[in-house]
């Protein structure tokens, strides 16, 4: 008799618990935890409630800022520039906190505060190992109080006789037009940003600096834009015999060439032959890093570099204050051109002689492209004029050049306009200068206003000069702007109704304060 046997059935085996693990209860809340991994007999939630890993980190600190230069103090004595809510300012805030070296920083960010509250809040997220095998992460806020503290550089600028170097710029001419142009170049390139004071003195300006290298950098800038020669001197202020430390004050003397634009120059005959055999009687039509001269009878140009000039210096024969107004009776172009100069033959008469006599002068000029019969032109009247110049006397005694001296040399076209034009649609920036202990006299003030008006006219009339300076739009009221918008197009182009040159609006710059910049929401 056979017996049936059921097939074997495999049952799932239960995992065997490790004999090494010991389960215990949390001493605080009674939750079961692994006793081998939980130090202190606390579960993870209780560890977060009872352990504070940010206990040794400051919650309050103080930041110092200079209200004049808006730089922040980085202890012990370093001042840095940092914008609000920038990475540099956040790094400065973290350096101010004690206790961060023992924890790991996970995240840091600014919390918005009122700008006038003088408070800065930073949100920090840190990590630290509380027990063996237990790492905690915690987030908290730190509040900084912003305090004002004047930096040493600003303290020196508000204290007399604290400068370390001075640059004395001088030019022995009877007007300030060159310094007005140099001022615009300095403003355009921000070469005066390191100065602590600018003082106006006779025949020039004094620039004061707190460091010697700043003054040397400024002298290099002057050498790159103007024909100057510089000398350096130093004065011992103090001497420590124990450490052999000496303190000096440095002075840099920069003298500009006393020749300006539109001046009449009589070159030494030997020098005229060396620079291209140009006629010794020339006009200075531009002053850059050297002196650019023009012979108005042949359109020949020559350059006199700064070292060549100071090797054998010469003075001007006449300056712009001695210009005489002439009226063009007839003019005929001869054909040769050089840049914007056009050679022409002109018949002119003095404006003061019209209606008195019929005396006219025949001359060659480089202004054939802009002059027409009936126009007024400024020039130098040489016939019957005595010049106290050895170079001009040498020309008169020379057989080769005495017959080539003209009666009249025309310099530039004259535009009839008001003595002071207050309706310009542009303006120039000015430097903040210290006038010194004595204010200028009334006559000197009027002379400075005349020089400034002449410089503004030069900017209007000379396009090359205009391209080297920064022109800004004139600030006007809304009622005046409505009237300007209704003007004819002829008044906003190159010249106005009277023929006076006018600067186009496309050449003008908007100042940052005039721009309506708004944040997009």
ROVEX-965589 format. One line per field, with one value per residue (C-alpha): chain; x negated, y, z negated. Coordinates in pm, whole numbers, plus 32768, in hexadecimal, padded with zeros to 4 digits. Example, Ala and Ser with C-alpha at 12.3 -4.5 7.8 and 13.67 -1.06 7.14 Angstrom:
BEGIN
unit = [A|A]
u = [7B32|7AA9]
v = [7E3E|7F96]
w = [7CF4|7D36]
# end
This chain:
BEGIN
unit = [A|A|A|A|A|A|A|A|A|A|A|A|A|A|A|A|A|A|A|A|A|A|A|A|A|A|A|A|A|A|A|A|A|A|A|A|A|A|A|A|A|A|A|A|A|A|A|A|A|A|A|A|A|A|A|A|A|A|A|A|A|A|A|A|A|A|A|A|A|A|A|A|A|A|A|A|A|A|A|A|A|A|A|A|A|A|A|A|A|A|A|A|A|A|A|A|A|A|A|A|A|A|A|A|A|A|A|A|A|A|A|A|A|A|A|A|A|A|A|A|A|A|A|A|A|A|A|A|A|A|A|A|A|A|A|A|A|A|A|A|A|A|A|A|A|A|A|A|A|A|A|A|A|A|A|A|A|A|A|A|A|A|A|A|A|A|A|A|A|A|A|A|A|A|A|A|A|A|A|A|A|A|A|A|A|A|A|A|A|A|A|A|A|A|A|A|A|A|A|A|A|A|A|A|A|A|A|A|A|A|A|A|A|A|A|A|A|A|A|A|A|A|A|A|A|A|A|A|A|A|A|A|A|A|A|A|A|A|A|A|A|A|A|A|A|A|A|A|A|A|A|A|A|A|A|A|A|A|A|A|A|A|A|A|A|A|A|A|A|A|A|A|A|A|A|A|A|A|A|A|A|A|A|A|A|A|A|A|A|A|A|A|A|A|A|A|A|A|A|A|A|A|A|A|A|A|A|A|A|A|A|A|A|A|A|A|A|A|A|A|A|A|A|A|A|A|A|A|A|A|A|A|A|A|A|A|A|A|A|A|A|A|A|A|A|A|A|A|A|A|A|A|A|A|A|A|A|A|A|A|A|A|A|A|A|A|A|A|A|A|A|A|A|A|A|A|A|A|A|A|A|A|A|A|A|A|A|A|A|A|A|A|A|A|A|A|A|A|A|A|A|A|A|A|A|A|A|A|A|A|A|A|A|A|A|A|A|A|A|A|A|A|A|A|A|A|A|A|A|A|A|A|A|A|A|A|A|A|A|A|A|A|A|A|A|A|A|A|A|A|A|A|A|A|A|A|A|A|A|A|A|A|A|A|A|A|A|A|A|A|A|A|A|A|A|A|A|A|A|A|A|A|A|A|A|A|A|A|A|A|A|A|A|A|A|A|A|A|A|A|A|A|A|A|A|A|A|A|A|A|A|A|A|A|A|A|A|A|A|A|A]
u = [8000|7F66|7F6E|7F7B|7E7C|7EA7|7D93|7CB6|7D14|7C03|7C59|7BC1|7AAE|7AB6|7984|78B1|786F|7705|7696|75B9|76D8|7777|78BF|78F0|79EE|79AC|7976|7A45|7B71|7B5D|7B3D|7A7E|7926|77EC|771C|75D6|75FF|76AE|75BF|765C|778C|784D|790E|78CB|79F8|7991|782C|78AE|797B|7870|7728|76DE|75B8|75C6|7585|7425|747A|74C2|7626|75D3|74AC|744B|73D8|7324|7351|72BA|73D7|72F6|725E|735A|724B|7265|7166|70C8|7009|6F09|6ED0|6F33|704D|7103|7211|7349|74A1|75DB|7633|74F9|7413|7303|73E8|7463|72FB|72B3|73E3|7375|7214|72A1|7344|7284|72BF|72F5|71AA|7239|7368|73A3|745B|755F|760E|760C|76F1|776D|78C3|7963|7965|79CA|78AF|78C2|78C9|774D|777D|7704|7793|76EF|7791|7693|76B3|75A3|7552|7496|746C|7527|74C8|7407|74C3|75CA|75B3|76A0|7701|7787|77FD|77F4|77DC|76C5|7704|75F7|7602|756B|7498|73ED|7275|719B|7081|6F1E|6F22|705A|6FD2|6E9E|6F6F|7025|6EE7|6DF2|6C89|6CBC|6C5C|6B31|6B03|6B67|6B69|6B3F|6BB8|6B53|6B6B|6AF1|6BFF|6CF2|6E2B|6EBB|6F33|6E2A|6E82|6FF3|6FA8|6EC2|6FD6|70C5|6FC3|6F8D|7105|713B|702D|7070|6F02|6F55|7002|6ED9|6EB1|6F00|6F05|6EE8|6E7B|6E7F|6D4B|6CB1|6C57|6CD3|6D60|6CDC|6D4E|6D17|6CFD|6CE3|6BE5|6AB6|6B1E|6C68|6BAA|6ABE|6BE8|6C81|6B3A|6B32|6C94|6C33|6B08|6BE9|6CE2|6C1D|6ABD|6A2A|68DA|68CE|67DA|67DF|676F|6797|678D|6739|6851|67E7|66D4|66D9|656E|65C5|666A|65CF|672E|674E|6883|687D|6961|693E|6977|699C|6980|6A27|69FD|6AD6|6A51|6AB5|6B49|6CBF|6DAC|6DCD|6C8B|6B9E|6A45|68FA|6810|6697|661C|653A|6657|6743|664B|6623|6799|67DC|675E|68A8|68D6|686C|69AF|6ABF|6C06|6C39|6D76|6D6F|6CBC|6CAB|6B7C|6AB8|6AEC|6B92|6B38|6BCD|6B48|6C88|6BE8|6B88|6C55|6B10|6B20|6A12|6A05|6924|6900|68DC|6766|6712|67CE|672C|65D6|65FC|6738|67DE|6909|6A3D|6A39|6BA5|6CC5|6E3F|6E6D|6DC4|6EA8|6F45|7091|7086|7198|716B|7199|7141|70BA|704B|6FE9|6E98|6EE1|6DEC|6E93|6E0C|6F0E|700F|6F1C|6F50|6E50|6EE9|6E92|6F5F|6F88|6FE3|7012|7011|716F|7111|70A1|71EB|7280|713F|7048|702C|6EF5|6EFC|6E07|6DBB|6D53|6D57|6E1E|6E6E|6FDF|7055|7155|7216|71EA|72CD|72DE|737B|7310|7251|7105|7009|6E9B|6D51|6CF5|6B7C|6B3D|6ADE|6ACC|6994|6944|6847|67CA|6668|66F5|67CB|66A6|65D8|66EA|66E9|656E|656F|6560|6622|6746|6768|682B|6914|69A2|6B11|6BD2|6CEF|6D0A|6E6F|6EAF|7020|717A|7236|73A5|7475|752D|7581|7467|74E3|75C3|76AA|7780|768B|7723|75E2|74FB|73A9|7352|7268|717A|71A9|7080|7012|6FE5|6EF3|6EF8|6F30|705D|701C|7057|7180|70A5|7002|7157|71D0|7093|70CB|7231|71B4|70B1|71BA|72A4|7189|7144|72B5|72B1|717B|7230|7357|7282|7175|71F4|70A3|7095|71FD|71AD|70AE|7194|72D5|7408|7547|76AC|771A|780D|794B|7AA8|7BCA|7C60|7B1C|7B01|7C5B|7BE4|7AA9|7B6A|7C30|7AFC|7AB5|79C5|78DC|7892|7838|774B|75E5|762A|7742|77F1|76CC|75C9|7534|74BD|759B|7555|763C|76FD|7666|7510|7591|758A|7695|7621|7670|774D|781F|7868|79B9|7948|7A57|7A54|7B45|7C39]
v = [8000|8147|828C|83E1|84E2|8657|8712|87E5|8955|8A57|8B5A|8CBB|8CE2|8E05|8EDE|8EA3|8FD8|902F|8FD1|9108|9209|9271|9330|9429|9533|96AA|9739|986A|97F5|9679|9636|94F5|9541|9484|948A|9455|958A|9682|9729|97C5|96DD|97E4|97BE|98A6|9984|99B2|99FE|9B1C|9BA1|9B8D|9BD1|9D30|9D28|9EA5|9EE7|9F69|A048|A1BA|A22F|A3A4|A469|A5C8|A63C|A788|A85A|A9A8|AA8E|AB62|AA57|A941|A841|A72E|A6E7|A590|A560|A5B4|A6E5|A690|A749|A69E|A706|A62E|A669|A61D|A4A8|A452|A326|A406|A48C|A32C|A2B3|A3DA|A384|A21A|A280|A354|A226|A15F|9FE9|9F99|9EE0|9DBD|9D85|9D50|9E64|9DDA|9F1A|A091|A19E|A2FD|A348|A48B|A5AC|A718|A7E5|A8F0|A7F7|A7D0|A65B|A536|A3D8|A29A|A140|A029|9EAF|9DE1|9C72|9BCA|9A6D|9A6A|9904|97F3|97A2|98B4|99EF|9B12|9C31|9D77|9EC5|A00C|A188|A279|A3EF|A4F4|A65D|A754|A85D|A98A|A9A5|AA93|A9EC|AA7B|AAEE|ABBF|AC40|ACBC|AD66|AE32|AE8A|AF91|AF3B|ADC4|AD99|ACC8|AD3D|AE6F|AEA6|B015|B058|B1AA|B264|B3C8|B453|B576|B49C|B356|B2AE|B19D|B146|B13D|B03D|AF7A|AF78|AED3|ADC8|AD7F|AD62|AC83|AB8A|ABAD|ABF7|ACC5|ABAC|AB7E|ACEF|AD68|AED8|AFB3|B119|B230|B30F|B413|B388|B22B|B121|B051|AEE7|AE49|ACD1|ABF0|AB06|AB32|AA2E|AAE4|AC22|AB69|AACF|AC2A|ACB3|AB93|ABEF|AD5B|ACF0|AC19|AD31|AE78|AEF9|AF14|AEF1|AE7C|AE9C|ADE2|AE52|ADC6|AE52|AD8D|ADA7|ACB8|ABBD|AAA2|AA60|A918|A86E|A947|A99C|AAE1|AB9F|AC7F|AD6F|AD6C|AE8A|AE62|AF9C|AF7E|B0A4|B0B7|B142|B2B6|B295|B26F|B22F|B34D|B3F5|B496|B3F8|B46D|B342|B35D|B338|B214|B158|B19B|B0F2|AFC7|AF76|AF6D|B0BB|B164|B2DD|B36E|B43B|B340|B312|B215|B15C|B04A|AFF1|AE7E|ADC7|AEB8|B002|AFEB|B111|B17D|B260|B30E|B371|B20F|B128|B085|AFF5|AF9C|AF07|AF81|AE76|AECB|AE72|AF3E|B06C|B06B|B03B|B191|B239|B35B|B435|B496|B5C6|B61C|B56E|B56A|B6A9|B76A|B6EC|B7F5|B7D3|B7E3|B7D8|B6FD|B7CF|B6BB|B559|B45F|B2F5|B287|B111|B06E|AFCB|AF24|AE90|AF9D|B0AF|B145|B235|B378|B4E1|B5E5|B75D|B7DF|B92B|B983|B99C|BAE1|BB7B|BB45|BC97|BD47|BCE9|BBF5|BB40|B9C9|B8AD|B78A|B644|B4CC|B405|B29F|B2F1|B2D6|B1CE|B2A1|B40C|B4C3|B62E|B6FC|B616|B691|B5EE|B61A|B646|B6E3|B837|B82D|B966|BA89|B9B0|B9A4|B852|B82D|B6DD|B67D|B56F|B66D|B75D|B644|B610|B781|B77E|B63F|B666|B525|B565|B6E0|B6FD|B5DC|B686|B6D2|B803|B734|B5CC|B54B|B452|B3F9|B45D|B54C|B510|B634|B5CC|B644|B683|B56B|B45E|B3CC|B305|B1EA|B090|AFFB|B030|AFC7|AF3C|AFFB|AF84|AFE6|B0C9|B17E|B2EF|B31B|B418|B547|B553|B5D9|B745|B7BC|B808|B6B1|B60D|B6C0|B659|B4ED|B4FE|B58E|B478|B371|B406|B406|B298|B240|B2EC|B228|B0E7|B14C|B1AE|B09D|AF3C|AE9B|AF4A|AEE4|AD74|AD6F|ADF4|AD71|AE49|AE1F|AE85|AFC4|AF9A|B059|B07F|AFCC|B114|B16A|B00E|B033|B16A|B0BE|AF9C|B08A|B12D|B104|AFFB|B107|B179|B01C|AFC2|B03A|B1B3|B294|B3AF|B4A1|B3A7|B369|B1FD|B129|AFD4|AEBB|AE02|ACB6|AD2A|AD6E|AC7C|AC40|AC5F|AB37|AC0A|AC73|AB0F|AA88|A92E|A85C|A6F4|A611|A562]
w = [8000|806F|7FA5|8046|7FCE|8006|80B6|7FD3|7FB7|7F85|7E78|7E83|7D88|7C97|7C9A|7B70|7AA2|7A6E|791A|790B|7919|77D2|77D4|76BC|766A|7684|752B|7580|764B|7636|77AA|7807|7893|78EC|77B4|786C|7948|7865|7777|7647|765C|7725|7866|798E|7941|77D9|7842|791C|77F8|76EE|77A7|7832|7924|7954|77E6|781B|7949|7918|7959|795B|79E7|7A56|7BAF|7BE4|7D20|7D84|7DE8|7ECB|7FAD|7F56|7F12|7E0A|7CFC|7D11|7BCA|7B67|7C46|7DAC|7E5F|7F7D|8075|806F|8104|8038|8032|80F8|80D6|8047|7F37|7EE3|7EC1|7DDA|7D06|7CE1|7C7D|7B64|7AB8|79B2|799B|7B0C|7B1E|7A57|7B39|7CAC|7D68|7E58|7ECA|7E82|7F0A|7EBB|7E28|7EA1|7DAB|7DC4|7E62|7D52|7C30|7C2B|7BF8|7CCA|7C93|7D13|7D1A|7CD3|7CFD|7C51|7C0C|7AEF|7A62|7917|78B5|795F|7A9F|7A65|7B3F|7AFB|7BE3|7B58|7BE7|7B26|7B5C|7B07|7AE4|7B2D|7ABA|7BB6|7B05|7BA1|7B8A|7C52|7D11|7CFD|7E69|7E35|7CEC|7DA2|7EAC|7DA0|7CE6|7D5C|7DB7|7DC9|7F36|7F99|8101|81C9|8341|839F|8502|8590|86DC|8705|87ED|87B9|87D2|8746|8885|8877|8710|8769|8878|878F|8689|8780|87D5|8664|8629|8759|86F1|8576|853A|8403|8340|8251|81FA|809C|80FE|8234|81FD|82FE|82F6|83D8|8531|84E3|83FC|82D9|82B5|815E|812A|7FFA|809B|8178|827B|82B6|8309|83F3|84A4|84D2|855F|865A|86C4|86FB|87CA|88A6|88F8|88EF|893B|87DD|8735|85CD|84B0|8366|820F|80B0|7F50|7E17|7D17|7C04|7BBB|7ABE|7A5C|79B0|7ADA|7BF1|7C6D|7D2E|7D97|7ECA|7F7F|80FA|81ED|8365|8438|858E|867B|87B0|88F6|88FF|8A5D|8A92|8BB0|8CB2|8C3A|8D35|8D19|8DAA|8DB0|8DA6|8F0C|8EB2|8E09|8F2E|9018|8F30|8F19|9090|911A|90C3|90CD|8F7C|8F5F|8F03|8E47|8D31|8D98|8C90|8B4E|8AF8|8A73|8B4D|8C03|8D5A|8E3C|8F8A|9099|9117|9263|92D1|91E9|9177|9019|8F1D|8DC1|8CAB|8B9F|8A31|8A13|8B4A|8AC4|896C|8A0D|8AB4|8A2A|8ADD|8A89|8B50|8C30|8BE5|8B32|8B63|8A99|8BB5|8CCC|8DAC|8E5E|8FDC|90E2|9215|9351|944A|9437|953F|9505|9590|958A|9494|9368|922F|9146|9101|9170|92CC|935C|93E2|9436|937D|9382|9229|917B|900C|8F7C|8ECF|901F|90D4|9122|90BD|91CF|92EF|9276|92C3|9296|937C|92D6|92F3|91F8|9199|9159|92C2|9264|9167|91D5|92C9|9336|9221|9105|8FD7|8F85|8E6A|8EC0|8E60|8EF4|8F2A|8FF8|8F1D|8DE2|8D0D|8C72|8B5C|8BD8|8C43|8D2A|8DE8|8E00|8E96|8F9C|8FF8|901D|90EC|9265|929F|91B2|9197|92DE|927E|9147|9193|911F|908F|9015|8FF4|8EDA|8EB6|8F24|8E40|8DEF|8D74|8C38|8ADE|89EF|890C|8999|8890|8984|89C9|89C6|8937|8812|8788|8634|854F|8442|82D7|8299|815F|81AE|808D|7F76|805A|813D|829E|82DB|83A5|84D3|84BE|84A1|85DA|8692|8630|86B1|87FC|881C|87D5|88D9|89DB|898B|89B9|8B0D|8B70|8B14|8BF0|8D1A|8D13|8D51|8D03|8BB2|8B6D|8BA4|8A88|8974|88D6|891D|8853|8895|87EE|86CF|871B|868D|872C|87A5|8858|88EC|8987|8A3A|8AB6|8B49|8C23|8CBD|8E2C|8EA3|8F2A|8DC6|8D4B|8E63|8E93|8E93|8E1F|8ED5|8EA5|8F26|8DCD|8DAA|8CCD|8C38|8CA4|8B95|8C06|8B87|8A25|8901|87FB|8696|85B5|84D2|85FD|866D|85FE|8590|84EC|847B|8532|844D]
# end
